[in-house]
């Protein structure tokens, strides 16, 4: 089993156990808390830089 297959399997079992709302809830918490902290620390240029790196793959 590949890493992506294992992640997908885990995600689907979590979805069955907690429902779709669970992902919405944790996504909004993580996005606000972590994203704003990172933006304050590194600035918006940081996101541009890592975005370009991700696009290179």
Secondary structure, 3 states (H helix, E strand, C coil): CCHHHHHHHHHHHHHHHHCHHHHHHHHHHHHHHHHHHHHHHHCHHHHHHHHHHHHHC
